Structure formats: structure tokens, C-alpha cells
Amino acid sequence: MPQLVVIRHGESLWNQENRFTGWVDIDLAEKGIQEAIQGGRALKEQKLQFDIVFTSVLKRAIKSLNLVLNELDQHWLPVIKSWRLNERHYGELQGLNKSEMAEMHGEEQVKVWRRSFDTPPPFLKKEDPRHPSHDPRYKNVDPSELPAGESLKLTASRFQPFWEAEIVPKLRAGQNVLIVAHGNSLRALMMILEKLSPEQIMEVNMPTGIPLLYDLDANLKIQDKKFIGDEATVQKAIASVEAQGKKK
């Protein structure tokens, strides 16, 4: 039966600064490098083997993946990179500090921006140099598909065609799949795979660098789901993500 492992990239420099990152191509912090290494070691201790790997086109995910593969000694695995696995696009919020925004707009508003299903942030204007249509990595993407800001609903809609066309067939063929991506693209995956409601997904927090293993049957029904790591470490990491949108 197929196994699916998903890992949120290690902590980035803007994660450390508690900023909305989105599609800004921010690098890993030193802590994030160590988290990715530890994630790879945890997979190696479980003797997990993979057939194919997916990641985004943002370097914090790509570098995390490379560190994981290095620990697994599975550098030879085919890697598919797609913008559809990018983090949720936070529009004009990108680069802003979450705690400062909570002070200005209230914790509930920041929670809505961070965790709600269908409320997007303020959109970037098309002429804004930060708009993805000006980024060469998206030059082969239909401009009408590139977001200027996204709710989780829009993120899931962007991700689902890739899930159905590229990832599901590999799992149905019995292949073991590793995905290293971002908090919200992985929450979109969890919503689809686990059939979570908008209310349920709002309470899901994905920690950085800790592998989440799904054991699936032939129909991709979940037989088992578990984080691979020390329980206390996992819970502490989840709590840390949850606290990002609170006032200092």
C-alpha cells in the first residue's frame, strides 16, 4: 500500500521574524536547516523509501528537500517542482509582521487572514513589481492563473488540479511519495485527502521540518496518520505556529 509523507520546509528567515512570507523567495534560517536535517534523519530511522518527490519553486522548500534527501541518501529520486505547491500568496500582507498586524487590526482579523478558508488578503496590483507575473520563474504560466493574493480556498483550487493529475496517479500505482512544501499548500492537501471542513482546517497548524506520514490503501483512504518525531517536540512546534498571529 502506498505511503505519503509531507514535510513543511524548515524555518525560514521570515518565519523567524514572524512575517507573512507567501511567494517571496526567502531563504532558510540556520534553525530551518537543522530542522530539515532532523526531518531527513527521522525518515531514515524509519527506513522509509520513496519513488518520487514533489516540491514548490521556492528555495526554502527546495533546499529543505535537498537536505532531507541527503540524510536519506536518496539523491537519485526524480523531483518534480511546481508553482502549484507554492505557499499561499498573501498579497499586500507579504513582508509584514504578524504580531504588529495583530496589534493594529486585532488577533481575530490576523487569524482570519492566516487561517480562514475563504477570506483573502488585500491583493497586489498587477503593476506592482512584487506581482508574480514579473518573476521569470512563472514566465511559462498563464498570467490569468497567477494569484495577486489568495485565501486557503483559492490555494486549494490552485493545488487540486496538480494533486489529481500528478500526485494521485503515483499513489494509485502504489508508489511512495514525498512532498516538501509549505504550511498552506500542505493544509490544502490535508483538506482534500482528509476531507476536512473549512471550520476544521482553520484549526490545523503545520509545524516546520517534522515529517507527517500517511499510510493509505489502494483507494487512498487513510489507514494511519502520524508525525514522525518526539511527541513533545511535535506539540511544541505546533503551538509555536499557532502563536504567530498573537500580540506580543
SULQUI-V56223 format. One record per backbone hydrogen bond with DSSP energy under -0.5 kcal/mol. CO is the residue of the C=O (numbers start at 1). NH is the residue of the N-H. E is the energy in kcal/mol with one decimal. If there is no record, write none. Layout:
# SULQUI-V56223
CO;NH;E
CO;NH;E
This chain:
# SULQUI-V56223
2;216;-2.3
3;177;-2.4
4;214;-3.2
5;179;-2.8
6;212;-2.4
7;181;-2.1
8;209;-3.0
11;29;-2.4
11;32;-0.5
12;16;-2.1
13;17;-1.2
14;19;-2.8
15;18;-1.3
18;98;-3.3
20;95;-3.8
21;24;-2.0
24;26;-2.0
27;13;-2.3
29;33;-2.0
30;34;-2.0
31;35;-2.3
32;36;-2.3
33;37;-2.1
34;38;-2.6
35;39;-2.5
36;40;-2.3
37;41;-2.3
38;42;-2.4
39;43;-1.8
40;44;-2.2
41;45;-2.5
42;46;-1.1
43;48;-2.0
44;47;-1.6
51;78;-0.6
52;178;-1.9
53;80;-2.6
54;180;-2.3
55;82;-2.2
58;61;-1.2
58;62;-2.1
59;63;-3.0
60;64;-1.0
61;65;-2.6
62;66;-2.4
63;67;-2.0
64;68;-2.3
65;69;-2.9
66;70;-1.9
67;71;-1.8
68;72;-2.2
69;73;-1.3
69;74;-1.9
74;77;-1.6
78;53;-2.2
79;81;-0.5
80;55;-2.2
82;85;-1.6
83;86;-1.8
88;90;-0.6
89;150;-2.8
90;93;-2.2
91;94;-1.4
93;96;-2.5
96;20;-2.5
97;101;-2.1
98;102;-2.0
99;103;-1.9
100;104;-1.9
101;105;-3.4
102;106;-1.8
106;110;-1.8
107;111;-2.5
108;112;-2.2
109;113;-2.5
110;114;-2.6
111;115;-3.5
111;116;-0.6
112;116;-1.8
116;152;-0.8
117;153;-3.3
118;120;-0.7
122;92;-2.9
125;128;-1.6
128;131;-2.4
131;134;-2.2
132;135;-1.8
134;136;-0.5
135;138;-2.1
136;139;-1.5
138;141;-1.8
142;145;-2.6
142;146;-0.6
143;146;-1.0
147;132;-0.5
148;124;-2.6
149;148;-0.6
151;155;-2.1
152;156;-2.9
153;157;-2.0
154;158;-2.0
155;159;-2.1
156;160;-2.8
157;161;-0.7
159;162;-0.7
159;163;-2.2
160;164;-2.7
161;165;-2.3
162;166;-2.7
162;167;-1.2
163;167;-0.6
163;168;-3.1
167;171;-2.0
168;172;-2.9
169;173;-1.3
170;175;-2.4
171;174;-1.9
176;51;-2.9
176;52;-1.3
177;5;-2.6
178;54;-2.5
179;7;-2.6
179;181;-0.6
180;56;-0.7
181;9;-2.4
182;186;-2.4
183;187;-1.4
184;188;-2.0
185;189;-1.7
186;190;-2.7
187;191;-2.3
188;192;-2.0
189;193;-3.2
190;194;-2.8
191;195;-0.6
191;196;-1.3
197;201;-2.5
198;202;-1.1
199;203;-0.5
200;203;-1.2
201;204;-1.3
205;207;-0.6
207;8;-0.5
207;210;-0.5
209;211;-0.6
211;213;-0.5
211;228;-2.8
212;6;-2.4
213;226;-2.2
214;4;-2.4
214;216;-0.6
215;223;-3.5
215;224;-1.4
217;220;-2.1
221;217;-1.8
224;215;-2.7
226;213;-3.2
227;229;-0.9
230;234;-2.4
231;235;-2.5
232;236;-2.1
233;237;-2.1
234;238;-2.3
235;239;-2.3
236;240;-1.8
237;241;-1.7
238;242;-2.2
239;243;-1.7
241;244;-1.3
242;245;-0.7
243;246;-1.7
